[in-house]
Amino acid sequence: MPSRTDMPATPAPLRVVLVDDEAAASRWLAELLSRYSHVKILGRARRAAQAKKLIARVKPDAVFIDVEMPGRDGLTVLDRLPEEIYGVVVTAFEEYALEAFETAAFDYLLKPVTAARLDRTLARLATIGQRMITPAPQQSPPPHESPTTASRIILPLAGKTSMVPATDILWVESQEHYTQVHAIDRSPRVVRRPLVRWESELPAASFLRVSRSLLVGLERITMVRWQWQGGTEIEFAGSHEILTLGRAATRRLKEHLDAAVAP
């Protein structure tokens, strides 16, 4: 008989809280989430004040929260979440997307939430939390919900929200509690999203963390000019921007490129 240490580890559940003043919407989301074997709903709240107390008490991994509750306090709750708790906005209104991502929203779901769209959100949360989420049985998603959209990143730009292909992002640079995003055909944009979240959301094979504060897109690199002082300059396809790296970041990039071409 196998010992307890020989038994396979049970995946940690994804512990969530639902916040919505619309009872029907809250029940529908709870029903969708109940189809996932490793998602555990810790509680539901209908008001911001109630939500804050519930979150502080149960300490969930993620909070699914509406924006348009009385007083529009959903964004306030989202903005005050601890960094280790991921906030997912669930709303019927597209116009709050900019504010939501400026307050570090992890994802933005439009009502009525579909199983296909929720599946992608949970898959991303599972990757970040290193959990095994069993997808709910469902039919093939409709054309407008093709899984290829998972390769796109939501980026707030000048009062609106833009869906940016991950391959268009050249580099992301940390600036204290914010990050500056450099992408093709767009001015650098400062967003309130820590670098660690960018690193978890972007395709791991296409981006390299060369330093504590810098994440570089590899697929767009067309030229690397190694400098004798130990630094380097990087050129990217489709952009006139040049990224200059210091010695430590240059060494990390060189090690990665050397390993990629090694026999």
C-alpha positions as CSV (number, residue, x, y, z in Angstrom):
1,M,0.0,0.0,0.0
2,P,1.5,3.3,-1.0
3,S,2.5,5.7,1.8
4,R,0.9,9.1,2.2
5,T,4.0,10.7,0.7
6,D,3.6,8.5,-2.4
7,M,0.0,9.7,-3.1
8,P,-0.3,12.4,-5.8
9,A,-0.7,15.9,-4.5
10,T,-4.2,17.3,-4.7
11,P,-4.3,20.6,-6.6
12,A,-4.9,23.6,-4.4
13,P,-8.4,25.0,-5.1
14,L,-8.9,28.4,-6.6
15,R,-10.7,30.3,-3.8
16,V,-13.0,33.0,-5.1
17,V,-15.5,35.6,-3.8
18,L,-18.4,37.0,-5.9
19,V,-19.5,40.6,-5.6
20,D,-22.6,41.7,-7.4
21,D,-25.8,43.5,-6.4
22,E,-27.7,41.8,-9.1
23,A,-28.9,38.5,-7.6
24,A,-29.6,36.8,-11.0
25,A,-26.1,37.7,-12.4
26,S,-24.4,36.5,-9.2
27,R,-26.4,33.2,-9.4
28,W,-25.4,32.7,-13.0
29,L,-21.7,33.2,-12.4
30,A,-21.9,30.9,-9.4
31,E,-23.5,28.3,-11.5
32,L,-20.8,28.6,-14.2
33,L,-18.0,28.4,-11.6
34,S,-19.6,25.4,-9.9
35,R,-18.8,23.4,-13.1
36,Y,-15.1,23.6,-12.4
37,S,-13.9,21.0,-10.0
38,H,-11.2,23.0,-8.4
39,V,-12.9,26.3,-8.0
40,K,-14.3,27.0,-4.5
41,I,-16.7,29.9,-3.9
42,L,-16.0,31.2,-0.4
43,G,-18.9,33.7,-0.3
44,R,-21.0,36.3,-2.1
45,A,-21.6,40.0,-1.4
46,R,-24.0,42.5,-2.8
47,R,-22.5,45.8,-1.5
48,A,-19.0,47.2,-1.4
49,A,-18.8,47.4,2.4
50,Q,-20.0,43.8,2.8
51,A,-17.4,42.8,0.1
52,K,-14.5,44.4,2.0
53,K,-15.4,42.6,5.2
54,L,-15.8,39.3,3.4
55,I,-12.5,39.6,1.5
56,A,-10.6,40.5,4.7
57,R,-12.1,37.6,6.5
58,V,-11.7,34.7,4.0
59,K,-8.7,36.0,2.0
60,P,-9.6,34.6,-1.4
61,D,-7.3,34.1,-4.4
62,A,-9.5,36.1,-6.7
63,V,-12.6,38.4,-6.6
64,F,-15.2,38.6,-9.3
65,I,-16.7,42.0,-8.9
66,D,-19.3,44.2,-10.6
67,V,-18.6,47.9,-11.2
68,E,-22.0,49.4,-11.1
69,M,-23.1,48.7,-7.6
70,P,-24.7,51.5,-5.5
71,G,-22.2,54.3,-5.4
72,R,-20.1,52.6,-8.1
73,D,-17.9,51.3,-5.4
74,G,-16.8,48.2,-7.3
75,L,-13.7,50.0,-8.6
76,T,-12.9,51.2,-5.1
77,V,-12.9,47.7,-3.8
78,L,-10.8,46.6,-6.7
79,D,-8.2,49.3,-6.2
80,R,-7.7,48.3,-2.6
81,L,-7.2,44.6,-3.1
82,P,-3.9,43.3,-1.8
83,E,-1.5,42.5,-4.6
84,E,-1.8,38.7,-4.0
85,I,-5.6,38.8,-4.7
86,Y,-6.6,39.1,-8.3
87,G,-9.6,41.2,-9.3
88,V,-11.8,40.2,-12.2
89,V,-14.3,42.8,-13.3
90,V,-17.8,41.5,-14.3
91,T,-20.0,44.1,-15.8
92,A,-22.5,44.9,-18.6
93,F,-20.7,48.1,-19.6
94,E,-17.6,48.3,-21.8
95,E,-16.8,51.9,-20.8
96,Y,-15.3,51.0,-17.5
97,A,-12.5,48.9,-19.0
98,L,-9.9,51.7,-18.9
99,E,-10.5,52.5,-15.2
100,A,-10.6,48.8,-14.4
101,F,-7.2,48.1,-15.8
102,E,-5.7,51.3,-14.3
103,T,-6.7,49.9,-11.0
104,A,-4.8,46.7,-11.8
105,A,-7.8,44.5,-12.9
106,F,-6.6,41.0,-13.9
107,D,-9.4,40.5,-16.4
108,Y,-12.6,42.2,-17.7
109,L,-15.7,40.1,-18.4
110,L,-18.8,41.4,-20.1
111,K,-22.3,40.2,-19.0
112,P,-23.8,37.9,-19.7
113,V,-20.6,35.9,-19.0
114,T,-20.2,32.8,-21.2
115,A,-18.6,29.5,-20.3
116,A,-16.0,29.9,-23.1
117,R,-14.9,33.3,-21.9
118,L,-14.8,32.3,-18.2
119,D,-12.7,29.3,-19.2
120,R,-10.0,31.5,-20.5
121,T,-10.0,33.7,-17.4
122,L,-9.7,30.6,-15.1
123,A,-7.0,29.1,-17.3
124,R,-4.9,32.3,-16.8
125,L,-5.6,32.3,-13.1
126,A,-4.6,28.7,-12.9
127,T,-1.3,29.3,-14.6
128,I,-0.4,32.1,-12.3
129,G,-1.4,30.2,-9.2
130,Q,0.1,26.9,-10.5
131,R,-3.3,25.2,-9.9
132,M,-4.9,22.5,-12.0
133,I,-8.3,23.8,-13.1
134,T,-10.5,21.2,-14.9
135,P,-12.3,22.9,-17.8
136,A,-16.1,22.7,-17.6
137,P,-17.7,20.6,-20.2
138,Q,-19.0,22.9,-22.9
139,Q,-19.6,23.2,-26.6
140,S,-17.2,24.8,-29.0
141,P,-17.0,28.6,-28.4
142,P,-18.7,30.8,-31.0
143,P,-16.6,32.4,-33.7
144,H,-16.3,35.8,-31.8
145,E,-14.9,33.9,-28.8
146,S,-12.1,32.1,-30.6
147,P,-9.3,31.0,-28.2
148,T,-6.8,32.8,-30.4
149,T,-7.8,36.0,-28.5
150,A,-5.9,34.7,-25.5
151,S,-2.7,35.9,-27.3
152,R,-4.0,39.5,-27.1
153,I,-3.4,41.8,-24.2
154,I,-5.9,44.4,-23.0
155,L,-4.2,47.8,-22.9
156,P,-5.7,51.1,-21.9
157,L,-4.9,53.8,-24.4
158,A,-6.0,57.5,-24.4
159,G,-9.5,57.1,-22.9
160,K,-10.2,53.7,-24.6
161,T,-9.2,50.1,-24.4
162,S,-7.1,48.5,-27.0
163,M,-6.6,44.8,-27.7
164,V,-2.9,44.5,-28.5
165,P,-1.4,41.3,-29.9
166,A,1.2,40.0,-27.5
167,T,3.7,39.9,-30.4
168,D,3.3,43.7,-30.8
169,I,4.8,44.3,-27.4
170,L,8.5,45.2,-27.6
171,W,9.3,45.6,-23.9
172,V,7.8,46.3,-20.6
173,E,9.7,48.3,-18.0
174,S,8.8,48.6,-14.3
175,Q,8.4,52.0,-12.8
176,E,7.7,51.5,-9.1
177,H,4.0,50.5,-8.8
178,Y,3.5,51.0,-12.5
179,T,4.9,49.7,-15.8
180,Q,5.7,51.4,-19.1
181,V,4.7,49.4,-22.1
182,H,6.4,49.9,-25.5
183,A,4.5,48.4,-28.4
184,I,4.5,48.7,-32.2
185,D,2.7,51.8,-33.6
186,R,1.8,53.1,-30.2
187,S,3.4,55.7,-27.9
188,P,4.8,54.2,-24.6
189,R,1.9,53.8,-22.2
190,V,2.2,53.8,-18.4
191,V,-0.3,51.4,-16.7
192,R,-0.9,50.3,-13.2
193,R,0.0,46.7,-13.5
194,P,3.1,45.2,-11.8
195,L,5.8,43.6,-14.0
196,V,5.2,40.2,-12.4
197,R,1.7,40.2,-13.9
198,W,3.0,41.0,-17.3
199,E,5.4,38.2,-17.0
200,S,2.7,35.8,-16.1
201,E,0.2,37.0,-18.8
202,L,2.6,37.2,-21.8
203,P,3.8,34.0,-23.6
204,A,6.7,32.7,-21.7
205,A,8.5,31.5,-24.8
206,S,8.4,34.9,-26.4
207,F,9.4,37.2,-23.5
208,L,12.5,37.2,-21.4
209,R,13.0,38.9,-18.0
210,V,16.5,40.3,-18.4
211,S,16.4,42.2,-15.1
212,R,14.2,42.9,-12.1
213,S,12.6,45.8,-13.9
214,L,12.7,44.8,-17.6
215,L,10.8,42.3,-19.7
216,V,11.8,42.0,-23.4
217,G,9.9,40.6,-26.3
218,L,12.1,38.2,-28.3
219,E,10.1,37.6,-31.5
220,R,10.5,41.2,-32.7
221,I,14.2,41.5,-32.2
222,T,16.0,42.1,-35.6
223,M,19.4,43.4,-34.5
224,V,21.5,43.2,-31.3
225,R,24.5,45.4,-31.3
226,W,26.9,44.2,-28.6
227,Q,28.9,47.1,-27.2
228,W,32.5,46.7,-26.0
229,Q,31.6,48.5,-22.7
230,G,29.4,45.5,-21.9
231,G,26.0,47.0,-22.8
232,T,24.0,46.5,-25.9
233,E,21.4,48.1,-28.2
234,I,18.4,46.2,-29.5
235,E,16.4,47.0,-32.7
236,F,12.9,45.7,-33.3
237,A,10.9,44.9,-36.4
238,G,8.3,47.4,-37.2
239,S,9.6,50.0,-34.8
240,H,12.2,52.8,-34.7
241,E,12.6,52.5,-31.0
242,I,15.9,51.3,-29.7
243,L,16.3,49.6,-26.3
244,T,19.6,50.0,-24.5
245,L,20.6,47.4,-21.9
246,G,23.1,47.6,-19.1
247,R,25.8,45.0,-18.5
248,A,23.7,42.6,-16.3
249,A,20.7,42.6,-18.6
250,T,23.1,42.1,-21.6
251,R,24.6,39.1,-20.0
252,R,21.2,37.6,-19.3
253,L,20.1,38.2,-22.9
254,K,23.3,36.8,-24.3
255,E,23.1,33.6,-22.2
256,H,19.6,33.1,-23.4
257,L,20.4,33.6,-27.1
258,D,23.5,31.4,-26.8
259,A,21.5,28.6,-25.3
260,A,18.9,28.9,-28.0
261,V,21.4,28.4,-30.8
262,A,23.5,25.7,-29.0
263,P,23.5,22.3,-30.7
